[in-house]
Amino acid sequence: MSRLELAAERLAKALDALEETALPLLKARASAAAAEAKITRLDAEREEMVTRVAALEEDARSLTGLTEEVEGRLDGAIAEIRAALGR
């Protein structure tokens, strides 16, 4: 075999080894990019949920106040009705 053929064979083996090493790295990078995109989406979704929960908590507080007001009015109305009936 000539020196050129030997060098070409060594180069081919080196390229094969490089490809064998690089392929898993490329797959890992693609996987990492996909995971990063998913994390970004999940972070945005989490922020939306936090905002929604805060709005629902505010609605619950408002409803609690309204419920207490209605309860007071009903108690007053019941008391007036009982008084009118002489109880």
C-alpha positions in Angstrom: 0.0 0.0 0.0 1.3 3.4 -0.8 1.7 6.2 1.8 -1.2 8.0 0.2 -3.5 5.0 0.5 -2.4 4.6 4.1 -3.1 8.2 4.9 -6.5 8.0 3.2 -7.4 4.9 5.2 -6.3 6.6 8.5 -8.3 9.7 7.5 -11.4 7.6 6.8 -11.0 5.9 10.2 -10.6 9.2 11.9 -13.7 10.6 10.2 -15.7 7.5 11.1 -14.6 7.9 14.8 -15.4 11.6 14.7 -18.9 10.9 13.2 -19.4 8.2 15.8 -18.6 10.7 18.6 -20.4 13.7 17.0 -23.7 11.9 16.3 -24.7 11.4 19.9 -23.6 15.0 20.7 -25.9 16.3 17.9 -28.7 14.2 19.2 -28.1 15.5 22.8 -28.1 19.1 21.6 -31.4 18.6 19.7 -32.8 17.0 22.8 -31.6 19.8 25.0 -33.0 22.4 22.7 -36.4 20.6 22.7 -36.3 20.4 26.5 -35.4 24.1 26.7 -38.4 25.0 24.5 -40.7 22.9 26.7 -39.4 24.6 29.8 -40.0 28.0 28.3 -43.6 26.9 27.4 -44.2 25.5 30.9 -42.8 28.7 32.5 -45.2 30.8 30.5 -48.1 28.5 31.3 -47.2 28.6 35.0 -47.2 32.4 34.9 -50.7 32.4 33.3 -51.9 30.0 35.9 -50.5 32.1 38.7 -52.3 35.1 37.3 -55.5 33.1 36.9 -55.3 31.8 40.5 -54.8 35.4 41.8 -57.9 36.5 39.9 -59.9 33.6 41.2 -58.8 34.3 44.7 -59.9 37.9 44.3 -63.3 36.7 43.0 -63.6 34.4 46.0 -62.9 37.3 48.4 -65.5 39.4 46.6 -68.1 36.6 46.7 -67.3 36.1 50.4 -68.1 39.7 51.1 -71.2 39.6 49.1 -72.4 36.4 50.8 -71.9 38.0 54.2 -73.9 41.0 53.1 -76.7 38.8 51.8 -76.6 36.8 55.0 -77.0 39.9 57.1 -79.9 41.2 55.0 -81.6 37.8 55.2 -81.2 37.7 58.9 -82.6 41.2 59.2 -85.5 40.3 57.0 -86.2 37.1 59.0 -86.1 39.2 62.2 -88.6 41.7 60.8 -90.9 39.0 59.6 -90.8 37.3 63.1 -91.4 40.6 64.7 -94.4 41.3 62.5 -95.8 37.9 63.2 -95.3 38.5 66.9 -92.8 35.8 67.6 
